[in-house]
């Protein structure tokens, strides 16, 4: 894997966005690769820090209504 692709895949892995096969492949590599495990743990820590410190802003009601109207066609 190229470093860029690996970074993208690791971010997707941490965010739970990978397909099942890719998820299993990374989990298998994690068992053997302490450096990769450290990267994943660092990403998980960063993700948690952002979640715990970021402000949440819900979508305005008008935007919600427009999206729901688009999806009801």
N, C-alpha and C positions, 0 to 999 in steps of 0.2 A: 504494500500500500504506500502511496505517496504521502508525505507528511501533511499536505493540505487535506487530502481525502481522509486521512486518519483523524485529523482534528475535527472535520465535519462529522465523520461517523461517530467519534467519541461524544461530541456534543449531542448528536441525535440519540445515542445510546443513553446518556444521562437523562435526557428529556423524555425517554420512552417513546421515541418516534421511529424506531427501526422496525423493519419487517422481522418476523420471527426467526428466520434463518440467519440474518445478519446479527441479530441479538445473541443467538446461540454461539455464533462464531466468535464474537467479542468476549462472551462469557468464558468460552474455552481458552482463549488467549490470556484472559485475566488470571487463570489458574497458574499458568506457566511464567508470566511476565510481571515481576514486581514493579518495574518502572511504569508499565501500563496501568497497573492497579493504583499506583500513586497518582498518575494523571487523572484517572477516573475519580478518585477520592477528592482531588483538588477541584475538579469541575463540580462535583456534588457539593462541596463546601461553598464554592462561589455561587452556585445556583441557590443554595439555601440562604446565603447572605443577601442575595438580591431579593428573594421572596420575603425575607423577614424585615428588610429595611425599605422596600419600595412602597410607594403610595399606590393604592388601588383606585382607579377611576372607572366607574361603571359607564357603559354607553348611555348617552342621553336618550330619553324616551322617544323622541322624534326619530332618531337613528334606528332604534329597535323596531319601531313601527314600519319604517321604510324597508328594512331588511325582511321583516316578517311578510310584508306585502309582496316583495319580490319572490319569496319562496313559496307563496301560496298559489302561484300560477299553475 
